[in-house]
Amino acid sequence: AQVGCRGACLPPSAVMMFRCSLLAAPLAGAAVVIDAMKHDIQQIQAGSFDTIIGKFRDDAVSAVWYYKESNGADETFLDEYQKVAKELKGIVKVCAMDCERFGKFCKDAGVADTPTVMIYPPNPQPSYALQGELTSKRITNVLTKSVPSFVTTLTADNEATFLTSDPSKPKVILFSNKPKAPFIWRALSAEMVFKRTIKFGFATEEANAELAKKFKVKKFPTIVMQRGGKGEQKETYSGEINFQAIHNWVNLYSESGMGDKVKGAGGSESSSDEAKPWLIQDIPELTGPSHNDVCFKSEGLCVIYLKKGGITEAETTMLTGLKNRFTSHLDGRGTVLKWMWMDLDAEPNLAEMFEISTVPGAAVFNPHKRLRFTKLDDEVAADETSISALIDKIMGGDARFKMIKGGKLPAWAVRAKPEKKKSEL
């Protein structure tokens, strides 16, 4: 029925079809259509610019394509810009704003013609319009170069400092057979939360062979993580080598704000970035700063190799062999031996306490309850045979321990702190 019609009337079914056709038809002249289901480009408005881009300028890199919806040149550029958004998804904000809707904002931003791509690097660098040919390869290259790096390139000189400073922060290392860290590794290190809570290192097959052995790395690339106050937890990444997959894995162990400041015993804040290289050394040096970690605050007896001057590679190898042998031999018997060395010249007060007449010497210290030690006989020099005999004597209950006078250690020498070296980026 067509009740109340004046002039030509349409049946209800025709009216419904006409309405649907109006909804489905594109707007006249519309050329640029950014579809959230098809594109990785984030559309922004004048009112959301500060929320999405402005407030993150201190940390993040962003790009904005300023376009006009009815402009044919912008329509042509859409697919090219989508390639950038797809490649850098999750790493860089790749956005777009319609200057026909937000003309004042575009004018204030200095946009005269479209397409215009503005690059917003981290502060204090100013934003700028990319000049010249706007290809996806060129835009991607500019954006990736704008991402800062917080990666430490590891060397023999800085490996220990990297692994033992900031003990609350997990350390993630990429072992590679390439000379430089890839972009995704730099991008992960610069992620807003990660750059405060995670330390990223880069090691090469050639320069870091010993470190690779320590982490049992046999193929390249390999990603490993070290966690725990003493670096006791180690894990090898087994997922796909791409930004999002690695991000998801690292994020499991990252907590916002962790590692910036820690509360001391008195409630005062202090930095937690002091390096403790002895935590990862097979045979650490016994000093004032290290003595609690390597000897006095954990279970077991302390086997101390005593000499004048620094320890040699041959001596370290000998002591490491003894350590491995006795660790295996005593496993499950309740006896723990901790192995270390001491420079008698650097610690004159302790040298006087031990009364060593033959160097190198060796002593075994019991740091619990009543402080006491036993040592090699005065005329016996420390070597693999004599140290083994001393430990066997202790295990057999035949060793005589000497009590420390007053039950208190003499003062440790005050060592000058090593100068901090700048991390290589």
C-alpha positions in Angstrom: 0.0 0.0 0.0 1.1 3.5 -0.8 -1.0 5.5 1.6 -0.6 9.3 1.7 1.6 9.6 -1.4 1.7 12.7 -3.5 3.1 12.4 -6.9 5.2 9.4 -7.8 5.5 6.9 -4.9 7.9 3.9 -4.5 6.9 0.6 -2.9 8.5 0.0 0.6 11.0 -2.6 -0.8 12.3 -0.1 -3.3 12.7 2.6 -0.6 14.8 0.2 1.5 17.0 -0.6 -1.5 17.5 3.1 -2.2 18.5 3.8 1.4 21.0 0.9 1.4 22.6 2.2 -1.9 23.1 5.6 -0.3 24.9 4.0 2.7 27.1 1.8 0.5 28.1 4.4 -2.1 31.4 6.2 -1.5 31.3 10.0 -0.9 31.6 11.9 -4.1 35.2 12.8 -4.8 36.6 10.6 -2.0 40.0 9.3 -3.1 41.9 8.3 0.2 40.2 5.5 2.2 42.3 4.2 5.1 40.7 1.0 6.3 41.6 -0.2 9.8 41.0 -3.8 8.6 43.3 -3.5 5.7 45.9 -0.9 6.7 48.4 -0.6 9.5 48.3 3.2 9.3 47.0 4.9 12.5 44.6 7.7 11.7 44.7 10.7 14.1 42.8 13.9 14.6 43.9 17.3 15.7 42.6 16.7 19.2 44.4 13.4 19.6 47.8 14.4 18.3 49.2 15.2 21.7 47.9 12.0 23.2 49.3 9.8 20.5 52.5 11.6 19.5 53.2 14.8 21.4 53.5 13.3 24.9 55.8 10.6 23.7 58.3 12.8 21.9 60.9 12.2 24.6 61.1 8.5 23.9 59.5 7.6 20.6 59.9 8.2 16.8 56.8 8.9 14.8 55.7 9.8 11.3 52.6 11.6 10.1 51.3 11.7 6.6 49.3 14.8 6.1 46.8 14.2 3.2 43.6 15.5 1.6 40.9 12.9 1.2 40.0 14.0 -2.3 43.5 14.5 -3.6 44.5 12.0 -6.3 48.2 12.2 -5.4 47.4 11.2 -1.9 45.4 8.2 -3.2 48.4 7.1 -5.2 50.7 7.5 -2.1 48.5 5.4 0.2 49.9 2.0 -0.8 53.4 3.3 -0.6 52.9 4.6 2.9 51.2 1.4 4.0 54.4 -0.5 3.2 56.2 1.7 5.8 53.4 1.1 8.4 53.5 -2.7 7.8 57.3 -3.0 8.1 57.6 -0.8 11.2 54.4 -2.0 13.0 54.9 -2.0 16.7 58.2 -0.2 16.4 57.4 3.3 15.1 54.1 5.1 15.1 53.1 5.6 11.4 50.1 7.9 11.4 48.0 10.0 9.0 45.8 13.1 9.3 43.2 14.4 6.9 43.9 18.1 6.2 40.5 18.6 4.7 39.0 17.9 8.1 41.7 19.5 10.2 42.9 22.3 8.0 44.0 24.7 10.8 46.2 22.1 12.4 47.9 21.3 9.1 48.4 25.0 8.4 49.9 25.5 11.9 52.2 22.5 11.3 53.5 24.1 8.1 51.8 21.8 5.6 51.0 23.5 2.4 50.7 20.7 -0.2 49.9 17.0 0.2 51.1 14.4 0.4 53.5 15.7 3.1 55.3 13.3 5.6 56.5 14.9 8.8 59.1 13.1 10.9 58.9 13.5 14.7 62.3 12.2 16.1 62.9 12.1 19.9 63.4 15.4 21.7 65.3 17.7 21.5 65.4 17.1 17.8 62.8 19.2 16.0 60.2 17.7 13.7 60.6 18.2 10.0 58.9 17.6 6.6 60.7 15.0 4.6 61.8 16.6 1.3 62.3 14.9 -2.1 60.9 11.6 -3.3 58.5 9.9 -0.9 59.2 6.2 -1.4 58.5 3.6 1.2 62.2 2.6 1.2 63.4 6.1 1.9 60.8 6.9 4.6 61.6 3.6 6.3 65.3 4.3 6.2 64.8 7.8 7.7 62.7 6.4 10.5 64.9 3.5 11.4 67.9 5.8 11.6 66.0 8.1 13.9 65.5 5.4 16.5 68.1 5.8 19.3 70.2 2.8 20.5 70.7 1.8 24.1 72.6 -1.4 23.1 76.0 -2.0 24.7 78.5 -3.6 22.3 80.3 -6.1 24.4 84.1 -6.4 24.6 86.5 -8.3 26.9 86.9 -5.0 28.8 83.2 -4.3 29.5 81.5 -7.8 29.6 81.8 -8.2 33.4 80.6 -4.7 34.1 77.6 -5.2 31.8 76.6 -8.5 33.3 77.0 -7.5 37.0 75.9 -3.8 37.2 72.2 -3.0 37.8 71.6 -6.4 39.4 67.8 -5.9 39.3 67.7 -5.5 35.6 67.7 -8.6 33.3 70.5 -8.7 30.7 69.6 -9.7 27.2 72.4 -10.5 24.8 72.2 -11.1 21.0 75.1 -13.3 19.9 75.7 -12.7 16.2 78.1 -13.4 13.4 77.4 -10.0 12.0 79.6 -7.0 13.0 76.8 -4.6 14.0 73.5 -4.9 16.0 70.5 -5.1 13.7 67.7 -2.5 13.7 65.2 -4.5 15.7 67.8 -5.0 18.5 68.3 -1.2 18.7 64.6 -0.7 18.6 64.0 -3.1 21.4 66.6 -1.3 23.5 64.9 2.0 22.9 61.3 0.8 23.8 59.9 3.1 26.4 59.8 0.6 29.3 62.7 -1.6 28.3 65.2 1.3 28.2 64.7 1.7 31.9 64.2 -1.9 33.0 66.3 -4.2 30.6 69.9 -4.0 29.5 70.6 -5.0 25.9 74.0 -6.3 24.8 75.4 -7.2 21.5 78.2 -9.8 21.2 79.9 -11.2 18.1 81.2 -14.7 17.3 84.7 -13.3 16.8 85.1 -10.8 19.6 83.2 -12.6 22.4 84.1 -16.3 22.0 84.7 -16.8 25.7 81.4 -15.2 26.6 79.6 -17.4 24.0 81.1 -20.5 25.8 79.9 -19.3 29.1 76.4 -19.0 27.8 76.7 -22.3 25.8 76.1 -20.5 22.5 76.8 -22.8 19.6 74.9 -21.2 16.7 74.4 -17.6 15.5 72.2 -15.7 16.0 71.3 -16.7 19.5 69.6 -14.6 22.1 70.1 -15.3 25.8 68.9 -13.7 29.0 70.6 -13.5 32.4 68.4 -12.7 35.5 68.7 -12.8 39.3 70.7 -10.7 41.7 73.8 -12.9 41.1 73.0 -13.7 37.5 72.1 -17.2 38.4 69.2 -17.6 36.0 70.0 -18.0 32.4 67.6 -18.7 29.5 67.9 -19.0 25.8 65.2 -17.6 23.5 63.6 -20.2 21.3 61.0 -18.1 19.4 60.9 -16.3 16.1 63.5 -13.6 15.3 61.2 -10.6 14.9 60.5 -7.5 16.9 57.1 -8.5 18.3 58.0 -12.1 19.3 61.2 -11.0 21.1 59.3 -8.1 22.7 56.7 -10.4 24.1 59.4 -12.7 25.6 61.4 -9.9 27.1 58.3 -8.2 28.5 57.6 -11.2 30.7 60.6 -10.2 32.9 60.2 -6.4 32.7 58.5 -4.3 35.3 57.9 -0.6 34.8 60.3 1.4 37.0 62.4 -1.6 38.1 66.1 -0.8 38.5 65.9 3.0 38.6 66.3 3.5 42.3 66.3 1.1 45.3 65.7 1.7 48.9 68.6 1.3 51.3 68.4 -0.2 54.7 67.8 3.2 56.2 65.0 4.0 53.7 67.1 6.4 51.6 67.3 6.0 47.9 70.4 4.9 46.2 71.5 3.8 42.7 71.8 0.1 42.1 74.1 0.3 39.1 77.4 -0.7 40.9 79.2 -3.3 39.0 80.1 -6.6 40.7 82.3 -8.5 38.2 83.2 -11.1 40.9 79.6 -12.5 40.6 80.4 -14.1 37.2 84.1 -14.9 37.6 85.1 -18.5 38.1 87.9 -17.5 40.5 87.0 -14.0 41.9 89.3 -11.8 43.8 88.6 -11.5 47.6 88.4 -7.8 48.5 86.5 -5.5 50.7 83.6 -4.9 48.2 83.5 -8.6 47.1 84.0 -10.5 50.4 80.4 -10.8 51.4 79.2 -12.1 48.0 82.1 -14.5 47.4 82.7 -15.8 50.9 81.0 -14.5 54.0 77.3 -14.3 53.3 76.7 -17.8 51.9 77.1 -21.4 52.9 80.4 -23.2 52.8 84.1 -22.9 53.3 86.3 -20.4 51.4 89.3 -21.7 49.6 91.7 -18.8 49.2 94.7 -18.8 46.9 97.2 -16.3 48.4 99.8 -14.5 46.3 101.6 -11.2 45.8 100.3 -9.4 42.7 97.7 -10.4 40.2 96.6 -13.9 39.3 97.8 -15.4 36.1 95.8 -17.3 33.5 97.6 -20.6 34.3 96.8 -20.2 38.0 93.2 -19.4 37.2 93.0 -22.6 35.0 94.6 -24.7 37.8 92.1 -23.4 40.4 89.1 -23.8 38.1 90.1 -27.4 37.5 90.3 -28.0 41.3 87.0 -26.2 41.8 85.2 -28.4 39.2 86.8 -31.6 40.5 85.9 -31.0 44.1 82.4 -29.7 43.2 81.7 -33.0 41.5 83.4 -35.1 44.3 81.5 -33.4 47.1 78.2 -33.2 45.4 75.4 -34.5 47.7 77.7 -34.7 50.7 76.7 -31.3 52.2 80.1 -29.7 51.9 80.4 -26.5 49.8 83.7 -25.0 48.7 83.9 -21.5 47.3 87.1 -20.7 45.4 88.8 -17.3 45.3 92.2 -15.6 45.4 93.7 -12.7 47.3 96.5 -10.2 46.5 98.6 -10.0 49.8 100.3 -6.9 48.7 96.9 -5.1 48.2 95.5 -6.4 51.6 98.4 -6.0 54.1 96.1 -6.3 57.2 94.8 -9.7 56.1 98.3 -10.8 54.9 99.5 -10.2 58.5 96.6 -12.2 59.8 97.4 -15.2 57.6 101.1 -15.1 58.3 102.1 -16.6 54.9 105.8 -17.2 54.7 105.8 -19.1 51.3 104.0 -17.7 48.3 101.9 -18.6 46.6 100.1 -20.0 49.6 96.6 -21.2 50.3 94.1 -21.0 53.2 90.7 -22.4 53.9 88.5 -20.0 55.8 85.3 -20.9 57.8 83.4 -17.6 57.8 80.5 -18.7 60.0 79.9 -18.2 63.7 83.4 -18.3 65.1 85.8 -17.0 62.4 88.7 -19.4 61.9 91.0 -20.7 59.2 93.6 -23.4 58.3 96.4 -23.1 55.8 99.3 -24.9 54.1 102.4 -25.5 56.2 104.8 -22.6 56.1 107.3 -24.3 53.8 104.8 -25.6 51.3 103.9 -23.6 48.2 100.4 -23.7 46.8 99.9 -25.8 43.7 97.3 -28.4 42.5 98.8 -31.2 44.7 99.2 -29.3 47.9 95.8 -27.6 47.7 94.2 -31.0 47.0 96.0 -32.5 50.0 94.8 -29.6 52.3 91.2 -30.1 51.3 91.4 -33.9 51.8 92.8 -33.2 55.2 89.9 -30.9 56.1 87.3 -33.5 54.8 89.0 -36.2 56.8 88.7 -34.1 60.0 92.5 -33.8 60.5 92.9 -30.1 59.9 93.5 -27.7 62.7 91.7 -24.3 62.4 93.0 -21.2 64.0 90.6 -18.7 65.6 90.6 -15.1 64.6 91.6 -12.8 67.4 88.6 -11.0 68.8 86.4 -12.9 66.4 86.6 -10.0 63.9 88.4 -9.5 60.6 91.0 -6.8 60.3 90.1 -3.8 58.1 90.0 -4.3 54.3 92.1 -2.0 52.1 90.3 0.8 50.5 90.6 0.4 46.7 90.2 3.2 44.2 87.1 2.6 42.1 87.8 1.9 38.4 86.8 4.7 36.0 83.6 4.1 34.2 83.9 3.7 30.5 81.2 4.9 28.1 79.1 2.1 26.6 79.6 1.6 22.9 76.5 2.1 20.9 
